[in-house]
Amino acid sequence: MQKKGKFMVYIVSQENFSWQGQVTWLNEKKTKSFRSLLELIKMMDSAIETEES
């Protein structure tokens, strides 16, 4: 089964060779801040895993 999720990503700044900003998980209408691209990817992956459970 393919994982699906809809996210809106708002990039506030770019420092230390990475992005900082906010991501909104549209399926649950939750918004969280992130400090790096890796943190953003982990948040999105965790949200999709939670949705499937």
N, C-alpha and C positions, 0 to 999 in steps of 0.2 A: 504494500500500500504506500502511495506517495504522500509525503508530509506536505502540508500546505499551511500557510499563515500569511496574513497581510499586516505589513508594518509601514509606518511613516517615519522616516529618519530625517531629523533636522540637525544639520551640522552647524555648530556655533562657532567653532574655531579649529585651527590646525596648528598644533604645537608639538614639538619633539617628534616630528615625522609621523604623527598619528592624528586622528579626528577626535574631537570632543563635541558632545551635543546631547540630544534627546531622541529617544525612540518611543513611538506609540504603537502598542499592539492593538490594532483595530478590532480584532475579534473580541477582546475583553475590555477595550477602552481604558487601558492602563498605560501610563507614561512613566519612563524612568530615564535618568541621566546616565551617560557613559563617558569614560575618560580615555578610551582607546578603541581602535577598531577590533582588537581581540575581545575586549569586554563586550562590545556590541554584538559580535557574532555569538559569543557564549550566551548572552541574554536571549537572543532570538532562538537559538537552538533549544534552550531550556523551556522557553514559552511553547514551542512546538511539541516538545516531549510531554509537557504538562497537559496540553490539549488532547493528546492521543490517549492519555491514561484515564 
